[in-house]
Amino acid sequence: MKGEKYSFEDLVKIMEKLRSPEGCPWDRKQTHESLLPYLLEETYEVIDAVKKDSDEELKEELGDLLLQVIFHSQIAKERGAFDIENVVDSISKKLIHRHPHVFGKREDIKTAEDVNREWEKLKEKEGKKKESLLDGIPESMPALERAYKLQKRAAKVGFDWKGFEGIKEKLIEEISEIEEEIKKGDRKKIEEEVGDLLFMAVNLARFLGVHPEIALRRANEKFEKRFRYMEKRAKEMGRDLSEMSLEEMEELWQEAKESE
């Protein structure tokens, strides 16, 4: 191991040590399955660091994410499946193969659209031809993002809304269907209709060229900022939000909006 600056190889050896009989009991206990929550968490933390535009945080979070790759690779190595060198070799070959305009002599590929078309052709040649246009969208992907991906794929063959008015009418229809199910009291059907409404909301965002995940994240941030303002103001007034009426809280909410 090096004294001041560690290398990629050092990181691999550190993980090997942690997983060894003389290593850490917690690390030795982990499996591909048990690590999944950490993989997701680290991914989200990288996203947060990017949004904060913090190089220091991004460096740290990318390190945490890289650790997950090393961790999974070490577990696979112990199973005799593959190791981190196989992972690096595989992705390197894929990048070179799928960028013939960079590493080859394909001068006809000039735009991002050309690249996407070429990628699809190369995937087919690699034996990854899709049975469905919707193949390859991970089932474990967050529902909002997956809805967006499913709709984008379907829109490629023209299965899409013609205009805003049609989407607007469908949204109103979905709300009416929720009202009907509320009257009937069928919780399963209410859930189904709410899901249809959310799916249509994603359709609206996509049709308007808005990424629903980004839009909802910003809405979350806005709500959190305003609610925290309300809590702070209530405390300054010697009050607690839980003791205030809805009308009083609405006044603080409007005050929070005006403060922006």
C-alpha positions as a Python dict, from the first residue, in 0.01 Angstrom:
ca = {
    (1, 'M'): (0, 0, 0),
    (2, 'K'): (119, 353, -69),
    (3, 'G'): (165, 612, 200),
    (4, 'E'): (1, 927, 77),
    (5, 'K'): (-190, 854, -244),
    (6, 'Y'): (-364, 524, -305),
    (7, 'S'): (-426, 374, -648),
    (8, 'F'): (-711, 178, -803),
    (9, 'E'): (-510, -141, -742),
    (10, 'D'): (-472, -45, -374),
    (11, 'L'): (-849, -11, -344),
    (12, 'V'): (-897, -360, -489),
    (13, 'K'): (-646, -502, -238),
    (14, 'I'): (-816, -319, 51),
    (15, 'M'): (-1147, -481, -41),
    (16, 'E'): (-980, -822, -71),
    (17, 'K'): (-843, -774, 282),
    (18, 'L'): (-1181, -666, 419),
    (19, 'R'): (-1343, -979, 272),
    (20, 'S'): (-1067, -1213, 395),
    (21, 'P'): (-1096, -1432, 707),
    (22, 'E'): (-882, -1172, 888),
    (23, 'G'): (-1100, -887, 761),
    (24, 'C'): (-1422, -720, 874),
    (25, 'P'): (-1716, -940, 992),
    (26, 'W'): (-1969, -702, 833),
    (27, 'D'): (-1793, -690, 497),
    (28, 'R'): (-1751, -1070, 489),
    (29, 'K'): (-2124, -1112, 555),
    (30, 'Q'): (-2242, -907, 256),
    (31, 'T'): (-2388, -1049, -66),
    (32, 'H'): (-2489, -900, -401),
    (33, 'E'): (-2847, -884, -271),
    (34, 'S'): (-2767, -727, 67),
    (35, 'L'): (-2561, -453, -100),
    (36, 'L'): (-2841, -334, -330),
    (37, 'P'): (-2980, -69, -88),
    (38, 'Y'): (-2631, 81, -54),
    (39, 'L'): (-2583, 85, -431),
    (40, 'L'): (-2905, 282, -471),
    (41, 'E'): (-2825, 516, -182),
    (42, 'E'): (-2477, 595, -315),
    (43, 'T'): (-2620, 662, -662),
    (44, 'Y'): (-2868, 912, -522),
    (45, 'E'): (-2593, 1080, -320),
    (46, 'V'): (-2388, 1125, -637),
    (47, 'I'): (-2692, 1290, -796),
    (48, 'D'): (-2726, 1524, -495),
    (49, 'A'): (-2358, 1618, -517),
    (50, 'V'): (-2396, 1703, -887),
    (51, 'K'): (-2702, 1915, -813),
    (52, 'K'): (-2512, 2102, -540),
    (53, 'D'): (-2230, 2165, -790),
    (54, 'S'): (-1983, 2060, -520),
    (55, 'D'): (-1662, 1908, -654),
    (56, 'E'): (-1553, 1797, -308),
    (57, 'E'): (-1879, 1616, -238),
    (58, 'L'): (-1886, 1469, -589),
    (59, 'K'): (-1534, 1330, -544),
    (60, 'E'): (-1634, 1166, -216),
    (61, 'E'): (-1963, 1027, -344),
    (62, 'L'): (-1808, 890, -663),
    (63, 'G'): (-1560, 711, -438),
    (64, 'D'): (-1846, 557, -240),
    (65, 'L'): (-2013, 448, -564),
    (66, 'L'): (-1686, 303, -695),
    (67, 'L'): (-1657, 106, -372),
    (68, 'Q'): (-1985, -66, -455),
    (69, 'V'): (-1846, -174, -794),
    (70, 'I'): (-1530, -308, -627),
    (71, 'F'): (-1739, -479, -356),
    (72, 'H'): (-1964, -661, -604),
    (73, 'S'): (-1665, -758, -817),
    (74, 'Q'): (-1483, -906, -518),
    (75, 'I'): (-1786, -1114, -419),
    (76, 'A'): (-1812, -1237, -780),
    (77, 'K'): (-1440, -1323, -778),
    (78, 'E'): (-1487, -1533, -467),
    (79, 'R'): (-1765, -1720, -649),
    (80, 'G'): (-1534, -1782, -944),
    (81, 'A'): (-1761, -1577, -1173),
    (82, 'F'): (-1549, -1273, -1267),
    (83, 'D'): (-1325, -1008, -1111),
    (84, 'I'): (-1278, -633, -1142),
    (85, 'E'): (-1029, -679, -1428),
    (86, 'N'): (-1299, -863, -1626),
    (87, 'V'): (-1539, -575, -1554),
    (88, 'V'): (-1290, -315, -1678),
    (89, 'D'): (-1201, -526, -1983),
    (90, 'S'): (-1568, -578, -2071),
    (91, 'I'): (-1671, -213, -2055),
    (92, 'S'): (-1356, -103, -2241),
    (93, 'K'): (-1428, -341, -2528),
    (94, 'K'): (-1790, -231, -2538),
    (95, 'L'): (-1700, 140, -2553),
    (96, 'I'): (-1453, 84, -2836),
    (97, 'H'): (-1690, -142, -3030),
    (98, 'R'): (-1984, 96, -2998),
    (99, 'H'): (-1785, 404, -3099),
    (100, 'P'): (-1655, 317, -3446),
    (101, 'H'): (-1668, 688, -3531),
    (102, 'V'): (-1406, 751, -3263),
    (103, 'F'): (-1193, 434, -3260),
    (104, 'G'): (-1262, 325, -3619),
    (105, 'K'): (-1313, 480, -3962),
    (106, 'R'): (-1687, 549, -3961),
    (107, 'E'): (-1696, 908, -4082),
    (108, 'D'): (-2071, 888, -4157),
    (109, 'I'): (-2158, 903, -3785),
    (110, 'K'): (-2160, 1273, -3699),
    (111, 'T'): (-2461, 1357, -3479),
    (112, 'A'): (-2602, 1223, -3150),
    (113, 'E'): (-2896, 1080, -3348),
    (114, 'D'): (-2653, 893, -3576),
    (115, 'V'): (-2483, 748, -3267),
    (116, 'N'): (-2814, 625, -3120),
    (117, 'R'): (-2911, 455, -3446),
    (118, 'E'): (-2571, 288, -3472),
    (119, 'W'): (-2592, 166, -3112),
    (120, 'E'): (-2922, -10, -3186),
    (121, 'K'): (-2773, -179, -3493),
    (122, 'L'): (-2464, -289, -3301),
    (123, 'K'): (-2678, -430, -3019),
    (124, 'E'): (-2867, -642, -3273),
    (125, 'K'): (-2539, -773, -3417),
    (126, 'E'): (-2428, -858, -3062),
    (127, 'G'): (-2731, -1083, -3029),
    (128, 'K'): (-2925, -838, -2816),
    (129, 'K'): (-3215, -789, -3053),
    (130, 'K'): (-3527, -693, -2860),
    (131, 'E'): (-3843, -900, -2872),
    (132, 'S'): (-4027, -587, -2766),
    (133, 'L'): (-3952, -219, -2799),
    (134, 'L'): (-3993, -204, -2421),
    (135, 'D'): (-3721, -461, -2347),
    (136, 'G'): (-3423, -344, -2144),
    (137, 'I'): (-3604, -99, -1916),
    (138, 'P'): (-3517, -224, -1564),
    (139, 'E'): (-3817, -336, -1359),
    (140, 'S'): (-3644, -217, -1042),
    (141, 'M'): (-3615, 139, -1179),
    (142, 'P'): (-3814, 397, -976),
    (143, 'A'): (-4173, 398, -1103),
    (144, 'L'): (-4173, 762, -1216),
    (145, 'E'): (-3859, 721, -1424),
    (146, 'R'): (-3978, 387, -1564),
    (147, 'A'): (-4309, 536, -1674),
    (148, 'Y'): (-4114, 806, -1857),
    (149, 'K'): (-3890, 548, -2030),
    (150, 'L'): (-4184, 326, -2128),
    (151, 'Q'): (-4369, 620, -2282),
    (152, 'K'): (-4062, 743, -2471),
    (153, 'R'): (-4008, 397, -2621),
    (154, 'A'): (-4374, 368, -2728),
    (155, 'A'): (-4362, 716, -2880),
    (156, 'K'): (-4083, 601, -3115),
    (157, 'V'): (-4339, 414, -3327),
    (158, 'G'): (-4593, 696, -3312),
    (159, 'F'): (-4795, 566, -3015),
    (160, 'D'): (-4824, 910, -2860),
    (161, 'W'): (-5061, 1198, -2794),
    (162, 'K'): (-5130, 1439, -3077),
    (163, 'G'): (-5161, 1749, -2864),
    (164, 'F'): (-5193, 1905, -2520),
    (165, 'E'): (-5573, 1914, -2528),
    (166, 'G'): (-5598, 1537, -2557),
    (167, 'I'): (-5374, 1490, -2254),
    (168, 'K'): (-5571, 1752, -2061),
    (169, 'E'): (-5900, 1575, -2133),
    (170, 'K'): (-5751, 1242, -2027),
    (171, 'L'): (-5626, 1391, -1700),
    (172, 'I'): (-5976, 1524, -1625),
    (173, 'E'): (-6119, 1182, -1712),
    (174, 'E'): (-5877, 1008, -1474),
    (175, 'I'): (-5975, 1243, -1189),
    (176, 'S'): (-6342, 1168, -1256),
    (177, 'E'): (-6270, 795, -1241),
    (178, 'I'): (-6098, 842, -905),
    (179, 'E'): (-6406, 1024, -775),
    (180, 'E'): (-6626, 735, -888),
    (181, 'E'): (-6412, 478, -710),
    (182, 'I'): (-6404, 689, -394),
    (183, 'K'): (-6785, 674, -390),
    (184, 'K'): (-6770, 294, -423),
    (185, 'G'): (-6504, 265, -152),
    (186, 'D'): (-6295, 12, -341),
    (187, 'R'): (-5938, 76, -219),
    (188, 'K'): (-5777, -145, -483),
    (189, 'K'): (-5957, 36, -765),
    (190, 'I'): (-5874, 375, -612),
    (191, 'E'): (-5507, 279, -613),
    (192, 'E'): (-5534, 169, -975),
    (193, 'E'): (-5700, 494, -1084),
    (194, 'V'): (-5448, 707, -892),
    (195, 'G'): (-5175, 513, -1074),
    (196, 'D'): (-5341, 597, -1408),
    (197, 'L'): (-5352, 964, -1309),
    (198, 'L'): (-4982, 966, -1219),
    (199, 'F'): (-4897, 789, -1546),
    (200, 'M'): (-5085, 1058, -1737),
    (201, 'A'): (-4905, 1330, -1542),
    (202, 'V'): (-4578, 1177, -1667),
    (203, 'N'): (-4723, 1180, -2019),
    (204, 'L'): (-4798, 1551, -1983),
    (205, 'A'): (-4445, 1628, -1863),
    (206, 'R'): (-4285, 1422, -2141),
    (207, 'F'): (-4507, 1579, -2409),
    (208, 'L'): (-4405, 1926, -2291),
    (209, 'G'): (-4037, 1832, -2297),
    (210, 'V'): (-4009, 1827, -1919),
    (211, 'H'): (-3836, 1541, -1739),
    (212, 'P'): (-4084, 1436, -1466),
    (213, 'E'): (-3813, 1325, -1222),
    (214, 'I'): (-3639, 1663, -1239),
    (215, 'A'): (-3970, 1849, -1217),
    (216, 'L'): (-4081, 1651, -912),
    (217, 'R'): (-3743, 1691, -744),
    (218, 'R'): (-3772, 2068, -781),
    (219, 'A'): (-4127, 2060, -649),
    (220, 'N'): (-4004, 1858, -349),
    (221, 'E'): (-3728, 2111, -286),
    (222, 'K'): (-3975, 2398, -310),
    (223, 'F'): (-4217, 2232, -69),
    (224, 'E'): (-3942, 2151, 179),
    (225, 'K'): (-3805, 2506, 172),
    (226, 'R'): (-4148, 2658, 230),
    (227, 'F'): (-4244, 2412, 503),
    (228, 'R'): (-3917, 2471, 687),
    (229, 'Y'): (-3990, 2843, 663),
    (230, 'M'): (-4331, 2782, 821),
    (231, 'E'): (-4174, 2585, 1107),
    (232, 'K'): (-3919, 2861, 1168),
    (233, 'R'): (-4182, 3138, 1168),
    (234, 'A'): (-4412, 2942, 1397),
    (235, 'K'): (-4123, 2895, 1641),
    (236, 'E'): (-4048, 3269, 1628),
    (237, 'M'): (-4413, 3327, 1721),
    (238, 'G'): (-4382, 3093, 2015),
    (239, 'R'): (-4615, 2845, 1844),
    (240, 'D'): (-4602, 2492, 1710),
    (241, 'L'): (-4745, 2405, 1369),
    (242, 'S'): (-4940, 2115, 1518),
    (243, 'E'): (-5128, 2365, 1739),
    (244, 'M'): (-5214, 2602, 1455),
    (245, 'S'): (-5529, 2595, 1244),
    (246, 'L'): (-5517, 2517, 874),
    (247, 'E'): (-5598, 2882, 802),
    (248, 'E'): (-5306, 3002, 1013),
    (249, 'M'): (-5069, 2759, 843),
    (250, 'E'): (-5196, 2875, 503),
    (251, 'E'): (-5103, 3231, 597),
    (252, 'L'): (-4750, 3117, 680),
    (253, 'W'): (-4737, 2922, 353),
    (254, 'Q'): (-4827, 3233, 155),
    (255, 'E'): (-4569, 3430, 354),
    (256, 'A'): (-4308, 3166, 262),
    (257, 'K'): (-4398, 3201, -107),
    (258, 'E'): (-4370, 3578, -92),
    (259, 'S'): (-4031, 3553, 80),
    (260, 'E'): (-3894, 3377, -228),
}
